[in-house]
Amino acid sequence: MLRPTLIGFALVSLAGCGSSATTPTPVAQPAAPPVNYGASTPAKVKPFKATPVATFDSPWALAFLPDGTMLVTEKSGHLWLVQASGTKTEVGGVPAVHAEGQGELLFVATAPTFGQDRHVYLTYSEPGDGGDGLALARATLRTVAGKPVLQGLQVIWRQLPRGAGGQFGGYIAFSPDGQYLFLTSGERQRFSPAQDPDQALGKILRLTLDGKPAPGNPGEGKTGRTTVPVFDPPANTGSVAIAPTHNVTIPAPI
């Protein structure tokens, strides 16, 4: 299709050259005003009203509870229960996190069934052998001696093998029917594992509310390699091929 189009264009051009018709004189267009992408002036009148409620040290995510209170995560590993008045109460039972660089306490979300079981989900950088990795945990939010606390916390999914690198991902979303959980798993600045079907890095995972592979997933019933290459974040994508690696064996699915 490309060749006839080019030939047709050439014939029209040649015919135009031999024609006695007067070629239209180009009309000068006004110059576009310069665009300054480096600065902007905030609008004096905003289409909303902002009311300070509370302040935090490096907050990362928040989740509203049915009664209007909020759960707010701080990167350093603190979880707060915040009243509409701004009163903050720290939540106990939060797991230990590796708060360094992009590693931290990340997302917080209430389960679709929160009204019945008060389940809360957290994502964070979990320390361990070989480095750290993204972890997804579920716990029950209770009040003990007048204080909020996470009870029965259980890691229901974790990134293995652990290692170096930022970009953990960690966002949580639920399917409209409330049956499934979607988890973003970052590629940890290692680039190529995102294309490796044997590793969860750089993927969006569809799980049950218990953290198990959801039925109907494209890889349902398949088991990948349990020994995978691991390397630290390379300088750029071009140096991935020559990055030193070491093989790590991870537990097979149960």
Backbone bond lengths (Angstrom), bond angles and torsions (degrees), N, CA, C in turn:
res aa  C-N    CA-C-N  psi(-1)  N-CA   C-N-CA  omega(-1)  CA-C   N-CA-C  phi
1 M - - - 1.456 - - 1.520 111.34 -
2 L 1.312 117.08 -26.53 1.458 120.28 -176.73 1.513 111.38 -71.44
3 R 1.355 117.84 -41.27 1.471 120.76 -175.40 1.522 111.63 -63.31
4 P 1.347 121.82 -50.15 1.475 120.78 178.71 1.517 111.53 -58.30
5 T 1.301 117.89 -36.71 1.465 119.78 -179.28 1.518 110.49 -63.60
6 L 1.329 117.91 -42.29 1.458 121.23 -179.92 1.521 110.57 -68.06
7 I 1.353 117.13 -40.95 1.464 120.07 179.66 1.518 109.83 -63.77
8 G 1.325 116.18 -45.20 1.456 119.80 179.88 1.512 111.70 -59.57
9 F 1.302 116.76 -39.01 1.456 121.35 179.70 1.532 109.83 -65.18
10 A 1.359 116.50 -39.63 1.461 120.20 -179.39 1.521 111.00 -66.32
11 L 1.338 118.50 -41.34 1.455 122.01 179.94 1.515 111.08 -63.81
12 V 1.295 117.48 -42.76 1.456 120.86 178.91 1.518 110.13 -63.20
13 S 1.319 116.76 -39.47 1.452 120.13 -178.91 1.515 110.54 -66.01
14 L 1.359 117.64 -43.04 1.450 120.81 -179.62 1.515 110.55 -66.74
15 A 1.321 116.80 -40.19 1.462 119.47 178.91 1.508 110.54 -62.60
16 G 1.274 116.57 -36.16 1.461 119.76 178.91 1.508 111.73 -66.10
17 C 1.350 116.43 -33.34 1.465 119.53 -178.78 1.517 111.00 -68.17
18 G 1.336 117.41 -34.10 1.453 119.70 -177.59 1.509 113.16 -89.10
19 S 1.276 119.48 -2.39 1.456 122.81 -176.48 1.518 109.87 -82.18
20 S 1.307 115.57 153.50 1.461 120.55 177.12 1.512 112.39 -88.29
21 A 1.332 115.73 -1.34 1.474 118.86 -179.14 1.512 110.00 -65.09
22 T 1.296 115.02 144.79 1.461 121.13 -180.00 1.519 110.15 -77.55
23 T 1.320 115.87 130.28 1.457 120.34 178.22 1.523 109.77 -73.79
24 P 1.335 117.92 127.06 1.471 119.77 -179.24 1.520 111.09 -59.34
25 T 1.302 115.58 141.60 1.465 121.06 177.23 1.514 109.51 -79.27
26 P 1.352 117.60 125.49 1.472 119.58 179.62 1.519 111.20 -58.73
27 V 1.294 115.33 139.83 1.459 120.95 178.41 1.521 108.77 -96.42
28 A 1.299 116.13 126.06 1.469 120.52 -179.16 1.523 109.93 -65.78
29 Q 1.329 114.96 133.03 1.450 120.70 178.26 1.531 109.90 -97.08
30 P 1.318 117.39 142.55 1.475 119.04 178.58 1.520 110.31 -64.67
31 A 1.308 115.53 142.72 1.461 120.71 179.72 1.524 110.40 -66.08
32 A 1.336 115.39 138.46 1.462 119.59 178.50 1.524 109.58 -70.21
33 P 1.311 117.08 140.67 1.471 119.20 179.06 1.516 110.45 -63.36
34 P 1.312 116.82 144.68 1.471 119.27 179.55 1.520 111.38 -62.75
35 V 1.338 115.60 143.85 1.456 121.59 179.59 1.517 108.82 -107.79
36 N 1.304 116.95 125.66 1.456 121.95 178.37 1.522 108.26 -100.92
37 Y 1.331 116.05 102.34 1.454 120.34 -178.54 1.528 112.43 -84.52
38 G 1.304 117.52 -8.26 1.461 119.61 -174.28 1.514 114.94 -93.19
39 A 1.320 118.10 -8.34 1.465 119.43 -177.39 1.517 109.48 -147.68
40 S 1.301 116.07 151.49 1.462 122.08 175.84 1.514 108.35 -149.56
41 T 1.307 114.52 155.36 1.457 120.09 179.54 1.522 109.09 -107.15
42 P 1.322 118.21 117.90 1.467 119.79 -179.84 1.527 111.21 -59.66
43 A 1.317 115.43 143.22 1.455 120.06 177.99 1.531 110.01 -65.86
44 K 1.305 115.63 135.93 1.463 119.44 179.55 1.524 111.80 -69.56
45 V 1.321 116.16 -36.02 1.458 120.80 178.06 1.524 107.84 -110.60
46 K 1.325 117.37 117.22 1.461 122.09 -176.51 1.532 110.17 -99.33
47 P 1.332 117.24 150.27 1.465 121.07 -177.96 1.526 112.89 -80.27
48 F 1.321 117.90 18.35 1.450 121.28 179.31 1.524 108.25 -152.84
49 K 1.308 115.58 166.45 1.457 121.98 177.52 1.520 109.04 -115.25
50 A 1.317 116.79 124.68 1.462 122.15 179.61 1.519 109.77 -101.90
51 T 1.320 115.85 126.78 1.462 121.59 178.99 1.520 109.25 -122.71
52 P 1.320 119.01 113.02 1.474 120.30 177.93 1.533 110.69 -58.91
53 V 1.329 115.55 135.37 1.457 121.07 179.58 1.523 110.66 -113.04
54 A 1.326 116.70 -49.02 1.462 120.92 -179.57 1.526 108.17 -158.19
55 T 1.314 116.81 161.94 1.459 121.92 178.37 1.527 109.26 -116.53
56 F 1.348 114.28 152.82 1.458 120.16 -176.14 1.522 110.13 -141.50
57 D 1.319 115.33 161.47 1.448 122.43 176.16 1.523 108.64 -99.29
58 S 1.331 116.84 103.51 1.472 123.24 -179.83 1.525 111.99 54.87
59 P 1.337 118.13 61.67 1.469 119.46 176.34 1.521 110.73 -69.36
60 W 1.342 115.96 151.12 1.461 119.98 -177.35 1.528 112.57 -119.75
61 A 1.316 118.18 -41.16 1.462 120.08 -176.99 1.521 109.77 -155.12
62 L 1.337 115.82 161.43 1.462 120.42 175.31 1.517 109.74 -142.12
63 A 1.316 114.51 156.10 1.468 121.57 177.25 1.514 108.18 -138.94
64 F 1.329 116.68 131.80 1.459 121.31 178.08 1.529 110.18 -84.91
65 L 1.312 115.93 138.18 1.455 122.19 173.90 1.526 109.16 -94.02
66 P 1.332 118.20 161.60 1.465 120.21 -177.31 1.517 114.26 -56.64
67 D 1.342 118.35 -28.78 1.459 120.25 -178.19 1.525 112.96 -86.26
68 G 1.340 117.92 6.05 1.456 121.01 177.30 1.519 114.65 93.62
69 T 1.329 117.98 -8.95 1.458 119.84 174.53 1.525 109.69 -76.10
70 M 1.336 116.08 167.41 1.455 120.81 -176.45 1.518 110.59 -127.67
71 L 1.325 115.20 147.82 1.449 122.20 165.87 1.518 107.35 -103.78
72 V 1.333 117.30 128.31 1.458 122.12 -176.98 1.524 108.60 -127.78
73 T 1.341 117.08 129.72 1.455 121.11 177.58 1.528 110.19 -95.95
74 E 1.323 115.51 143.08 1.457 122.81 168.93 1.525 107.96 -111.04
75 K 1.318 116.15 142.05 1.466 120.62 -174.88 1.523 112.57 -56.42
76 S 1.325 117.03 -33.54 1.460 120.25 -175.34 1.522 113.42 -68.64
77 G 1.343 117.67 -11.33 1.458 120.40 176.98 1.506 114.61 116.66
78 H 1.330 117.32 17.55 1.466 121.40 179.60 1.523 110.20 -106.29
79 L 1.318 114.72 140.80 1.463 122.45 175.62 1.512 107.78 -120.73
80 W 1.346 115.87 130.58 1.465 120.70 -175.15 1.519 110.47 -119.72
81 L 1.335 114.76 141.84 1.459 121.72 168.70 1.518 106.55 -100.08
82 V 1.332 117.23 121.28 1.462 122.14 -170.63 1.520 109.45 -119.35
83 Q 1.325 115.18 125.85 1.460 120.83 175.57 1.526 110.07 -81.36
84 A 1.330 116.29 160.84 1.458 120.40 178.05 1.524 111.28 -60.35
85 S 1.318 117.32 -25.26 1.460 121.62 178.51 1.523 112.60 -75.01
86 G 1.346 116.91 -13.13 1.456 121.44 -178.03 1.515 113.91 102.96
87 T 1.328 117.94 -5.33 1.461 120.81 178.51 1.525 109.93 -65.55
88 K 1.344 116.53 129.37 1.463 122.60 -177.87 1.522 109.79 -111.51
89 T 1.319 115.87 134.44 1.467 121.37 174.01 1.515 107.94 -130.52
90 E 1.335 116.95 125.74 1.453 119.17 -178.59 1.522 110.34 -72.89
91 V 1.320 115.02 138.21 1.461 121.98 -179.36 1.530 108.87 -89.73
92 G 1.319 116.76 130.39 1.454 120.92 178.19 1.519 112.04 -85.01
93 G 1.339 115.53 168.77 1.453 120.83 176.65 1.510 115.24 80.84
94 V 1.341 117.34 14.27 1.469 120.49 179.67 1.530 108.78 -75.36
95 P 1.320 119.18 137.34 1.469 120.83 -178.49 1.524 112.02 -69.49
96 A 1.323 116.04 159.36 1.458 121.46 176.57 1.530 109.33 -69.43
97 V 1.326 115.78 136.95 1.459 120.82 179.37 1.526 109.15 -123.10
98 H 1.325 115.00 156.72 1.458 120.39 172.94 1.525 107.17 -96.11
99 A 1.332 115.92 94.81 1.459 121.46 -175.95 1.520 109.26 -90.86
100 E 1.322 116.35 89.74 1.461 122.34 177.94 1.517 108.56 -152.02
101 G 1.332 116.83 132.05 1.452 119.99 -178.21 1.518 110.58 61.27
102 Q 1.321 116.16 -123.77 1.463 120.54 178.27 1.520 112.35 -90.46
103 G 1.325 116.74 2.09 1.452 120.21 177.14 1.511 110.90 -86.13
104 E 1.328 117.08 134.73 1.460 119.55 -172.33 1.524 110.34 -178.66
105 L 1.327 114.78 -178.39 1.467 120.22 167.27 1.517 106.64 -76.12
106 L 1.306 117.18 126.05 1.452 121.47 -169.24 1.526 112.07 -108.48
107 F 1.317 116.87 -104.42 1.458 121.44 -168.66 1.520 111.44 -88.30
108 V 1.312 115.69 155.10 1.456 123.13 171.20 1.521 107.26 -135.45
109 A 1.325 116.24 137.45 1.459 121.17 179.99 1.512 109.19 -148.81
110 T 1.320 115.82 144.76 1.457 120.69 174.66 1.526 108.73 -91.87
111 A 1.313 116.75 141.71 1.457 121.43 -179.30 1.521 110.90 -66.60
112 P 1.331 117.93 153.15 1.465 120.00 173.81 1.522 112.19 -57.44
113 T 1.331 116.14 -22.83 1.463 121.91 -179.54 1.529 112.26 -99.81
114 F 1.327 117.56 20.44 1.461 120.63 -174.54 1.526 112.22 -56.58
115 G 1.316 116.93 -36.69 1.456 120.19 -178.97 1.517 113.46 -61.49
116 Q 1.350 117.21 -24.54 1.456 120.87 -179.81 1.536 112.57 -100.39
117 D 1.357 117.35 -38.59 1.469 118.74 -173.13 1.530 114.72 -119.45
118 R 1.342 117.91 -6.44 1.475 123.85 179.77 1.539 111.57 56.06
119 H 1.312 116.61 36.29 1.458 121.18 177.77 1.532 110.69 -78.82
120 V 1.325 114.64 137.86 1.459 123.25 178.60 1.521 108.22 -127.68
121 Y 1.332 116.60 140.44 1.460 122.26 177.35 1.522 110.13 -109.96
122 L 1.330 116.13 141.47 1.462 123.24 175.93 1.520 109.01 -129.33
123 T 1.325 116.71 147.13 1.464 121.34 166.77 1.519 107.97 -122.28
124 Y 1.332 115.39 148.34 1.469 119.51 -176.27 1.525 109.40 -166.78
125 S 1.323 115.66 166.75 1.461 120.89 175.53 1.522 107.67 -86.25
126 E 1.313 114.73 114.77 1.459 121.63 -174.57 1.531 109.71 -95.74
127 P 1.343 118.32 122.13 1.469 119.68 178.19 1.517 111.01 -75.44
128 G 1.336 115.90 154.51 1.461 120.29 178.62 1.512 110.93 177.01
129 D 1.317 116.67 -170.13 1.454 122.10 -179.59 1.521 110.61 -61.47
130 G 1.326 115.48 129.56 1.458 120.47 176.66 1.504 114.68 88.91
131 G 1.326 118.37 -5.00 1.465 120.53 -179.08 1.511 110.45 135.44
132 D 1.321 116.34 -138.49 1.463 119.83 178.49 1.522 109.16 -136.08
133 G 1.324 114.72 167.05 1.462 119.99 -178.60 1.516 110.29 -155.20
134 L 1.304 115.71 161.16 1.461 120.89 178.38 1.518 110.24 -67.47
135 A 1.334 116.17 135.26 1.462 121.78 176.17 1.521 109.41 -127.50
136 L 1.314 115.20 143.17 1.460 123.16 174.16 1.517 107.16 -115.31
137 A 1.325 116.39 120.90 1.462 121.32 -177.89 1.524 110.12 -123.02
138 R 1.335 114.63 152.69 1.458 121.14 175.62 1.521 108.60 -127.44
139 A 1.321 115.10 139.45 1.467 120.62 -179.78 1.518 108.44 -146.34
140 T 1.324 115.49 171.06 1.466 122.35 177.64 1.522 109.09 -107.77
141 L 1.307 116.46 126.63 1.463 121.74 179.56 1.528 109.18 -84.64
142 R 1.323 115.94 116.19 1.453 121.89 -179.86 1.528 110.46 -125.71
143 T 1.326 115.39 169.63 1.461 121.75 172.31 1.518 107.61 -114.39
144 V 1.330 116.35 120.26 1.459 123.04 -178.98 1.517 108.57 -124.38
145 A 1.322 115.99 121.46 1.467 121.41 -177.99 1.525 111.24 53.27
146 G 1.326 115.43 38.39 1.458 120.71 176.63 1.511 114.91 80.48
147 K 1.345 117.65 4.15 1.455 120.97 -177.70 1.532 110.13 -119.59
148 P 1.336 117.40 142.23 1.469 118.91 176.79 1.526 110.62 -73.94
149 V 1.315 116.66 142.29 1.459 121.29 -178.54 1.524 109.37 -151.22
150 L 1.341 115.85 146.06 1.460 121.34 173.57 1.521 108.34 -90.06
151 Q 1.315 116.84 123.94 1.459 121.30 -179.99 1.527 110.33 -114.46
152 G 1.332 114.88 149.60 1.461 120.30 176.18 1.509 113.73 63.28
153 L 1.334 117.08 32.17 1.466 119.59 -177.81 1.524 110.71 -62.70
154 Q 1.313 115.95 132.85 1.462 122.18 -178.33 1.520 109.27 -138.99
155 V 1.333 116.23 130.03 1.464 120.47 173.40 1.525 107.51 -75.78
156 I 1.321 117.25 117.30 1.459 120.97 -176.81 1.523 112.60 -102.68
157 W 1.334 117.22 -9.86 1.467 121.69 172.92 1.524 107.38 -158.07
158 R 1.315 116.40 139.31 1.469 120.17 175.31 1.519 110.15 -143.50
159 Q 1.332 114.45 148.95 1.460 121.17 178.22 1.521 109.35 -80.18
160 L 1.326 115.79 121.83 1.458 122.77 176.14 1.528 108.59 -132.46
161 P 1.328 116.61 143.33 1.462 127.88 -2.09 1.526 111.78 -76.33
162 R 1.323 115.62 157.57 1.454 120.65 176.56 1.526 109.58 -76.71
163 G 1.326 114.93 172.05 1.458 118.44 179.45 1.508 111.44 172.24
164 A 1.327 116.29 -166.69 1.458 122.21 -177.99 1.524 110.22 -88.24
165 G 1.329 114.43 164.69 1.463 120.62 176.24 1.508 112.54 118.12
166 G 1.332 115.35 153.24 1.465 121.12 176.66 1.517 110.38 -97.05
167 Q 1.341 115.46 -148.31 1.462 122.09 176.80 1.529 111.97 50.86
168 F 1.330 114.23 64.79 1.464 120.76 -177.40 1.530 112.84 -77.43
169 G 1.325 117.58 -22.46 1.460 118.83 -170.87 1.518 108.70 79.13
170 G 1.327 117.15 -126.72 1.459 120.28 173.06 1.513 116.01 97.88
171 Y 1.330 119.31 4.08 1.466 120.00 176.54 1.524 110.15 -73.73
172 I 1.320 115.62 146.15 1.463 123.12 -178.60 1.524 109.03 -122.91
173 A 1.318 116.45 137.07 1.465 121.82 171.70 1.520 107.78 -144.20
174 F 1.321 116.00 158.72 1.461 121.36 -178.40 1.521 109.65 -119.13
175 S 1.319 116.15 149.01 1.460 120.74 176.75 1.523 109.27 -67.17
176 P 1.336 117.69 153.75 1.467 120.16 -178.28 1.519 114.21 -55.24
177 D 1.340 117.19 -30.65 1.464 118.87 179.69 1.520 112.72 -84.68
178 G 1.343 117.54 -0.41 1.456 121.23 177.27 1.510 114.81 72.82
179 Q 1.339 117.56 13.60 1.461 120.67 -175.91 1.522 113.38 -93.82
180 Y 1.340 116.42 -22.78 1.454 119.69 -172.63 1.530 111.55 -131.54
181 L 1.321 113.63 156.11 1.457 121.93 -179.79 1.527 108.47 -118.25
182 F 1.323 116.72 133.69 1.459 122.48 175.23 1.524 108.80 -107.21
183 L 1.334 115.75 130.53 1.458 122.09 -177.52 1.521 109.45 -126.63
184 T 1.340 116.92 128.28 1.461 119.82 174.00 1.516 109.09 -86.84
185 S 1.326 115.74 128.96 1.459 122.06 177.94 1.521 107.70 -115.11
186 G 1.348 117.44 113.12 1.457 121.49 -177.31 1.518 112.92 -68.88
187 E 1.351 116.08 163.40 1.469 119.46 -178.24 1.523 112.28 -89.32
188 R 1.332 116.99 5.98 1.463 122.66 174.01 1.532 112.41 58.46
189 Q 1.317 116.46 29.18 1.471 123.01 177.92 1.526 112.32 62.37
190 R 1.320 117.07 26.43 1.468 120.19 -179.02 1.535 111.78 -107.51
191 F 1.340 117.23 -2.95 1.453 124.03 173.51 1.530 114.03 65.82
192 S 1.321 118.12 -79.02 1.464 120.91 -167.36 1.524 115.94 -65.33
193 P 1.343 121.93 -28.73 1.476 117.46 179.64 1.517 114.04 -60.78
194 A 1.330 117.79 -17.94 1.460 119.53 178.51 1.529 111.67 -63.67
195 Q 1.342 117.45 -23.27 1.463 121.63 178.39 1.534 112.15 -98.46
196 D 1.326 116.78 3.94 1.464 120.99 -177.64 1.530 109.14 -96.31
197 P 1.329 118.70 112.86 1.461 120.48 -178.23 1.523 113.43 -68.64
198 D 1.344 117.60 -11.53 1.461 120.69 179.24 1.523 112.82 -88.54
199 Q 1.339 117.16 -3.09 1.458 120.65 178.84 1.518 110.22 -126.13
200 A 1.315 115.86 147.70 1.467 120.98 -176.95 1.525 112.58 -85.83
201 L 1.333 117.60 -4.60 1.463 120.34 -178.42 1.528 111.09 -66.28
202 G 1.332 115.15 139.29 1.457 119.88 177.16 1.513 113.82 70.47
203 K 1.317 117.38 34.82 1.470 121.34 -176.56 1.527 110.31 -130.14
204 I 1.324 115.88 163.51 1.462 122.82 164.72 1.520 106.05 -107.41
205 L 1.311 116.44 119.67 1.460 121.94 -174.31 1.528 110.10 -100.61
206 R 1.300 115.91 134.05 1.469 122.17 176.22 1.520 106.90 -105.26
207 L 1.335 114.94 114.07 1.460 121.71 -173.72 1.521 110.46 -122.99
208 T 1.321 115.51 164.42 1.461 119.69 167.19 1.529 108.14 -76.65
209 L 1.308 117.65 172.11 1.463 120.75 178.80 1.518 111.77 -66.93
210 D 1.341 117.45 -14.12 1.460 122.37 176.49 1.522 112.51 -93.47
211 G 1.348 117.05 1.30 1.452 119.93 178.49 1.509 114.94 88.23
212 K 1.319 118.35 10.23 1.463 121.98 179.43 1.531 109.99 -91.16
213 P 1.343 118.15 158.24 1.469 119.53 175.16 1.524 110.63 -56.75
214 A 1.309 116.80 132.47 1.461 120.11 -177.87 1.516 110.67 -75.05
215 P 1.320 118.32 139.36 1.466 120.77 176.21 1.525 110.04 -62.00
216 G 1.335 114.47 141.00 1.460 119.14 -179.53 1.510 113.76 92.21
217 N 1.345 118.42 -2.01 1.454 120.47 175.43 1.527 110.21 -62.60
218 P 1.350 118.36 151.96 1.468 120.16 -179.06 1.528 113.73 -56.98
219 G 1.339 117.48 -32.85 1.459 120.02 -178.62 1.512 113.89 -97.47
220 E 1.319 117.55 18.57 1.467 120.52 -176.76 1.527 111.29 -57.11
221 G 1.331 116.23 131.05 1.444 121.57 177.93 1.513 114.77 84.70
222 K 1.338 117.19 -2.95 1.454 120.59 -179.27 1.530 110.12 -100.97
223 T 1.316 116.70 146.05 1.460 122.50 176.57 1.522 108.70 -122.58
224 G 1.317 116.40 123.96 1.460 121.07 -179.09 1.519 111.59 -87.15
225 R 1.323 114.83 -172.49 1.461 120.53 178.75 1.523 110.78 -63.73
226 T 1.295 116.64 145.88 1.462 120.79 174.60 1.524 111.90 -102.48
227 T 1.327 117.70 -3.95 1.459 122.29 172.60 1.522 107.92 -117.66
228 V 1.329 115.98 117.38 1.463 120.75 -174.41 1.521 109.69 -129.08
229 P 1.347 117.80 152.67 1.460 120.80 177.05 1.528 110.98 -79.53
230 V 1.310 116.20 140.22 1.460 121.98 179.06 1.525 108.38 -126.65
231 F 1.323 116.32 138.40 1.460 120.30 175.72 1.522 108.70 -145.73
232 D 1.329 115.19 159.13 1.447 120.78 178.02 1.528 109.58 -74.99
233 P 1.351 118.03 160.91 1.464 119.71 -179.80 1.530 111.69 -55.95
234 P 1.336 118.33 123.59 1.463 120.84 178.49 1.526 111.03 -77.84
235 A 1.320 115.57 169.72 1.464 119.88 -178.47 1.526 111.81 -65.45
236 N 1.332 117.67 -34.09 1.456 122.26 -179.37 1.521 108.10 -162.69
237 T 1.318 116.01 174.33 1.468 119.47 -177.04 1.526 111.64 -64.32
238 G 1.334 117.11 -29.28 1.451 119.50 -178.96 1.515 113.84 -67.79
239 S 1.341 116.18 -25.06 1.461 119.40 -177.93 1.522 112.91 -94.33
240 V 1.332 117.23 4.16 1.464 119.91 178.57 1.524 110.83 -60.64
241 A 1.338 116.39 -41.11 1.458 120.30 -174.57 1.524 112.78 -64.35
242 I 1.328 117.63 -24.55 1.468 119.97 -177.82 1.526 111.78 -110.01
243 A 1.327 117.73 8.04 1.463 120.38 179.39 1.528 109.58 -68.87
244 P 1.333 117.81 133.96 1.468 119.35 178.36 1.530 110.56 -65.56
245 T 1.316 116.94 135.35 1.463 121.76 -177.42 1.523 110.12 -125.10
246 H 1.324 114.40 161.12 1.457 120.75 169.54 1.520 107.97 -139.80
247 N 1.313 115.75 144.59 1.463 120.42 -177.03 1.520 110.99 -84.41
248 V 1.306 115.10 138.55 1.465 121.67 178.72 1.522 108.91 -128.21
249 T 1.298 116.40 134.74 1.466 121.23 177.59 1.524 109.39 -98.02
250 I 1.320 115.84 129.98 1.455 121.86 -179.84 1.524 108.72 -113.50
251 P 1.335 116.70 156.99 1.464 119.17 -177.88 1.517 111.42 -62.14
252 A 1.307 116.44 142.18 1.456 121.09 175.97 1.531 109.22 -72.63
253 P 1.343 117.64 153.97 1.473 119.56 177.84 1.516 111.73 -57.72
254 I 1.326 115.46 143.03 1.472 120.39 179.24 1.526 109.93 -87.43
